Amino acid sequence: MISLVCVSNDEKVLRTCLLATLPSQDTQYEFINVDNRDGRFSSAAKALNHGGKNANGKYLMFVHQDITLLSDDVLREAERMMDSLPNAGVAGVAGKADDSGVMSNITHGDPPTPAGAKKIERPEKVQTVDECVVMVPRTVFDSLKFDEKTCDSWHLYAADYSLSALKRGLEVYVLPLNVHHYPAGRYPYTNSLTGMPEKYHKTLRRILRKHKKDFPRIHTSMGSWSTRWPLRLQLYAVRRRLRRARAKTERQLAETMR
């Protein structure tokens, strides 16, 4: 059985997305809602650790409230794949192995568009998985919790968990599951360098420090980062690339309007 653990802060989103698609699943499951509308949990790591402790399933699926399951066999297929994977520590529906792009079969947005650059036909090994769906065997979670100190916000907790699992000799996978993600709007309090929240970069900096002895480069769904170079220099390079891309787009738009 799979235990779904979801941290929610918007009842309407939870009801119209995730909860609307669970009753049609053709296998047994357990649903644990960590209601955070009152803000009692200050980070995803704290909230998910709390929910995971109360789960009874063989596998724990930590899932966002704005995920929808697009077929009736998603949970059954997820469990079947997890049972077949050797030495599985973590699995997700989107992830990155190297600089070549995100592996994923999920769609996001409205209208739906592919969320990854590389579609897969079978489970694939990656370095880290994205936070929207994270599956962990119960036996792994019993000894490895989300790092509440390193990930004290709502970002990158799955990336950090993936790296910690790899350091324990476990494997990290992306599964070809049929799901859709309705991402939230623009982040508040963004960093002008990349458009990501300030807390995202603070968490990223901690993760780079934590894992630098084991990984010269860390690949996340939002970018690949060197553990050898200061993050501020890497963000500066990102800003330059974004500026060049924006200028190119503006030039092309101007040419089409002539």
C-alpha positions as CSV (number, residue, x, y, z in Angstrom):
1,M,0.0,0.0,0.0
2,I,1.1,3.6,-0.7
3,S,0.6,6.3,1.9
4,L,0.2,9.7,0.3
5,V,1.4,12.5,2.5
6,C,0.3,16.0,1.4
7,V,1.0,19.4,3.0
8,S,-1.9,21.6,2.1
9,N,-2.6,25.3,2.6
10,D,-5.5,25.8,0.1
11,E,-8.6,23.7,0.6
12,K,-10.0,24.5,-2.9
13,V,-6.8,23.5,-4.7
14,L,-6.5,20.3,-2.7
15,R,-10.1,19.4,-3.4
16,T,-10.1,20.2,-7.1
17,C,-6.7,18.7,-7.9
18,L,-5.3,15.8,-5.8
19,L,-8.4,14.7,-3.9
20,A,-10.6,14.8,-7.0
21,T,-8.4,12.1,-8.7
22,L,-7.8,9.7,-5.7
23,P,-11.2,8.0,-5.5
24,S,-10.8,6.5,-9.0
25,Q,-7.5,4.8,-8.2
26,D,-7.8,1.0,-8.6
27,T,-5.7,0.0,-5.6
28,Q,-5.7,0.6,-1.9
29,Y,-4.0,3.7,-0.5
30,E,-3.8,5.8,2.6
31,F,-4.1,9.6,2.5
32,I,-2.6,11.8,5.2
33,N,-3.3,15.5,4.9
34,V,-1.0,17.8,6.9
35,D,-3.2,20.9,7.1
36,N,-0.9,23.9,7.3
37,R,-3.4,26.7,6.7
38,D,-2.5,28.1,10.1
39,G,1.2,28.1,9.3
40,R,2.2,25.9,12.2
41,F,4.9,24.2,10.1
42,S,7.6,26.6,8.9
43,S,9.1,24.3,6.4
44,A,8.2,21.4,4.1
45,A,10.8,19.2,5.9
46,K,9.1,19.6,9.2
47,A,5.6,19.1,7.8
48,L,6.5,16.0,5.8
49,N,8.5,14.4,8.6
50,H,5.4,14.9,10.8
51,G,3.1,13.3,8.3
52,G,5.4,10.5,7.4
53,K,5.7,9.4,11.0
54,N,1.9,8.7,11.0
55,A,2.0,6.8,7.7
56,N,1.5,3.0,7.5
57,G,2.2,2.2,3.9
58,K,5.0,0.2,2.4
59,Y,5.9,3.3,0.4
60,L,5.4,6.9,1.3
61,M,4.4,9.3,-1.6
62,F,5.0,12.9,-0.6
63,V,2.9,14.8,-3.0
64,H,1.9,18.4,-3.7
65,Q,-1.7,19.5,-3.3
66,D,-1.8,20.7,-6.9
67,I,-1.0,17.3,-8.5
68,T,-3.6,15.4,-10.4
69,L,-3.4,11.7,-11.2
70,L,-4.4,11.3,-14.9
71,S,-5.1,7.6,-15.0
72,D,-6.8,5.1,-12.6
73,D,-3.7,3.0,-12.2
74,V,-1.1,5.6,-11.2
75,L,-0.7,4.4,-7.6
76,R,-0.7,0.7,-8.7
77,E,1.9,1.3,-11.3
78,A,4.0,3.4,-8.9
79,E,4.0,0.5,-6.4
80,R,4.8,-2.1,-9.1
81,M,7.7,0.0,-10.3
82,M,9.1,0.5,-6.8
83,D,8.8,-3.2,-6.1
84,S,10.9,-3.9,-9.2
85,L,13.7,-1.3,-8.6
86,P,16.9,-2.6,-7.1
87,N,18.2,-0.7,-4.0
88,A,15.6,2.1,-4.4
89,G,16.0,4.9,-1.9
90,V,14.0,7.7,-3.6
91,A,11.9,8.0,-6.7
92,G,10.0,10.9,-8.3
93,V,8.2,11.9,-11.4
94,A,10.8,14.5,-12.5
95,G,14.5,14.5,-12.0
96,K,17.9,15.3,-13.3
97,A,21.0,13.1,-13.8
98,D,23.4,15.6,-15.5
99,D,23.4,18.8,-17.5
100,S,21.4,17.3,-20.3
101,G,17.9,18.3,-19.0
102,V,15.1,17.2,-16.8
103,M,13.7,13.7,-17.2
104,S,9.9,13.6,-16.8
105,N,6.7,12.5,-18.4
106,I,4.5,14.8,-16.4
107,T,2.7,17.9,-17.8
108,H,2.2,21.2,-16.1
109,G,0.2,24.4,-16.5
110,D,-2.9,25.2,-18.4
111,P,-3.0,24.3,-21.2
112,P,-0.8,21.3,-20.4
113,T,2.8,21.3,-21.6
114,P,5.6,18.8,-21.0
115,A,7.5,19.5,-17.8
116,G,10.7,17.8,-18.9
117,A,13.1,17.9,-21.7
118,K,13.5,14.2,-21.9
119,K,10.5,11.8,-21.9
120,I,11.1,8.3,-20.5
121,E,9.6,4.9,-21.1
122,R,11.0,3.1,-18.0
123,P,12.4,4.1,-14.6
124,E,15.7,6.0,-15.0
125,K,18.4,6.7,-12.5
126,V,19.0,10.3,-11.7
127,Q,20.9,12.3,-9.2
128,T,18.0,14.2,-7.7
129,V,14.2,14.4,-8.0
130,D,11.8,17.3,-8.0
131,E,9.6,18.0,-5.0
132,C,6.2,17.7,-6.7
133,V,6.1,13.9,-6.1
134,V,8.6,12.1,-4.0
135,M,8.4,8.3,-3.2
136,V,10.4,6.7,-0.4
137,P,10.2,3.1,0.9
138,R,9.0,3.0,4.5
139,T,12.2,1.2,5.6
140,V,14.3,4.1,4.1
141,F,12.2,6.8,5.7
142,D,12.5,5.1,9.1
143,S,16.2,5.8,9.1
144,L,16.5,8.9,6.9
145,K,14.2,11.9,7.5
146,F,14.1,15.2,5.6
147,D,16.8,17.5,6.8
148,E,14.9,20.2,8.8
149,K,18.1,22.3,9.5
150,T,19.5,22.4,5.9
151,C,16.0,22.7,4.3
152,D,14.3,25.2,6.6
153,S,12.0,26.6,3.9
154,W,9.8,25.0,1.2
155,H,12.5,24.4,-1.4
156,L,15.0,21.7,-2.5
157,Y,14.1,19.2,0.3
158,A,13.8,16.4,-2.3
159,A,17.1,17.3,-3.9
160,D,18.9,17.2,-0.5
161,Y,17.1,13.9,0.4
162,S,18.2,12.4,-2.9
163,L,21.8,13.3,-2.4
164,S,21.7,11.9,1.2
165,A,20.2,8.6,-0.1
166,L,23.0,8.3,-2.7
167,K,25.6,8.8,0.0
168,R,24.1,5.8,1.8
169,G,24.5,3.7,-1.3
170,L,20.9,3.8,-2.4
171,E,19.6,4.6,-5.9
172,V,17.4,7.6,-7.0
173,Y,15.0,7.1,-9.9
174,V,12.4,8.9,-12.0
175,L,9.3,7.0,-12.8
176,P,7.2,7.4,-16.0
177,L,3.9,8.1,-14.2
178,N,0.9,9.8,-15.7
179,V,0.4,13.0,-13.6
180,H,-0.2,16.7,-14.1
181,H,1.0,19.6,-12.1
182,Y,-0.8,22.9,-11.7
183,P,2.1,25.1,-10.4
184,A,1.4,28.2,-8.4
185,G,1.9,31.6,-9.8
186,R,5.0,33.7,-9.5
187,Y,7.0,33.4,-6.3
188,P,6.9,36.3,-3.8
189,Y,10.1,37.9,-2.6
190,T,12.1,36.7,-5.6
191,N,15.7,37.2,-6.3
192,S,16.2,39.4,-9.4
193,L,19.1,37.2,-10.5
194,T,17.0,34.1,-11.4
195,G,13.4,34.9,-10.5
196,M,13.5,32.4,-7.6
197,P,12.7,33.1,-4.0
198,E,15.5,34.4,-1.7
199,K,15.0,31.4,0.6
200,Y,15.6,29.1,-2.4
201,H,19.1,30.4,-2.8
202,K,19.8,30.3,0.9
203,T,18.7,26.6,1.0
204,L,20.7,25.9,-2.2
205,R,23.8,27.4,-0.6
206,R,23.5,25.1,2.4
207,I,23.0,22.1,0.2
208,L,26.1,22.9,-1.8
209,R,28.1,23.1,1.4
210,K,26.6,20.0,2.9
211,H,27.4,17.8,-0.1
212,K,30.5,19.4,-1.6
213,K,32.8,16.5,-0.5
214,D,30.8,13.9,-2.3
215,F,29.4,15.7,-5.4
216,P,31.5,18.2,-7.5
217,R,28.3,19.2,-9.3
218,I,24.7,19.0,-8.1
219,H,21.9,18.8,-10.7
220,T,18.4,19.9,-9.7
221,S,15.2,20.5,-11.7
222,M,15.8,24.2,-11.6
223,G,19.5,24.1,-12.6
224,S,22.9,22.5,-12.2
225,W,25.4,23.9,-9.7
226,S,29.0,23.5,-8.9
227,T,30.0,22.8,-5.3
228,R,33.5,24.2,-6.1
229,W,32.5,27.7,-7.1
230,P,30.8,30.4,-5.0
231,L,27.1,30.5,-5.6
232,R,27.1,34.2,-6.2
233,L,29.4,33.8,-9.2
234,Q,27.2,31.1,-10.6
235,L,24.1,33.2,-10.2
236,Y,25.8,36.1,-11.9
237,A,26.5,33.8,-14.9
238,V,22.8,32.8,-14.9
239,R,21.8,36.5,-15.0
240,R,24.1,37.1,-18.0
241,R,22.6,34.2,-19.8
242,L,19.0,35.4,-19.1
243,R,19.8,38.9,-20.2
244,R,21.3,37.6,-23.5
245,A,18.3,35.3,-24.1
246,R,15.9,38.2,-23.3
247,A,17.7,40.5,-25.7
248,K,17.6,37.9,-28.4
249,T,13.9,37.4,-28.0
250,E,13.3,41.1,-28.1
251,R,15.3,41.4,-31.3
252,Q,13.4,38.6,-33.0
253,L,10.1,40.2,-31.9
254,A,11.1,43.5,-33.3
255,E,12.1,42.0,-36.6
256,T,8.7,40.2,-37.0
257,M,6.9,43.5,-36.3
258,R,8.7,45.4,-39.1
